[in-house]
Amino acid sequence: MARFGSARYGFALNDARDALVVDEEKMAVVRLIFRMVGVKGQPINAAKRTLDASGVPTATGKPRWSVSTLCDIISNDVYRPHSFEEVRPLVSPEVAAHLDPQQNYGLWKSGTTRHIRSQVSEVGPNGTRVYRKQHKSVARPEEEWVYVPVPDSGVPREWVDAARDAIRDNRKHSNTGRRFWELSGGLLRCGECSRAMHPHTTVRTNKRFFYYCCKAKYKKGVDYCMASRTHRAEKLEALVWSEVCAYLQKPERLRADLDHKIEMEKSGARG
């Protein structure tokens, strides 16, 4: 029997934590999402605004939903009803024997990714060897996936298919198309928590403003990082460029630092 580490929104773990049951209060929210997008044909952003305005918390208790979360719900097969005949070829005979042929089931997909963890070494600022853990996720072949039947969500299949058709051609808009972000890609780090700063765009009175911001509060909570979290992109990029230019105009310092770096690498290799 599969053991679930967590439940999808709209489901809850049973007491043994080896099966899912429907959480009717949260599943009503899921049905509302599919009804708005699949039946009424409303944009997925309209569903997001409705949930935010209604004060419906997300699965993690946050007050605002993200479009990506709603897309994940619409695309997940735990909410799409499957007949017994559709489920039976995907599960073991032992699992199929416990299913009701007259019922529909959602499908929990497990083992879709393979996690590879390793340890790499680098030369630290003082020439010492520093070790850090590295994690990478790769997709498994579909034939290796494990399917676990879950209770029917109660969302009509035609609602699910219509909602998926409605978002099929959706594409996330990229901020990089509006300007060239000189410090993106992890080049800029927060001075307080060392997390990568992310590009952010706001629009006020039909004018765009560009910032770099630390999003640690969304990942770790509002008290995780106490530094100023937003910086005007133009000012920050100009400041960094002036520092780089000043450094490049001192070739003796650049040469000394390069020689020092080479010696650090050599000592690390010998160690």
JOHUWO-V120717 format. One record per pair of residues at least 24 apart in sequence whose ideal C-beta (glycine too) atoms are under 6 Angstrom apart, sorted by the first residue. I is the first residue (numbers start at 1). J is the second residue. Records with the same first field share a line. If there is no record, write none. Layout:
BEGIN
I->J  J
END
This chain:
BEGIN
2->148
8->78
9->59
20->150
22->151
29->56
31->155
34->155  159  163
37->163  166
38->159  162  163
39->159
44->70  167
71->167
74->163  164
77->107
78->106  108  150
79->153  155
80->160
81->152  157
82->107
87->149
90->147
91->147
104->152
105->149
106->150  153
107->147
108->148  150
109->145
110->146
111->140  145  146
112->140  145
113->137  139
114->138  140
123->264  265  268
127->264  267
129->268  271
175->199  201
179->210
182->237
188->212
190->214  227
191->227
192->225  227
193->225
212->236
END
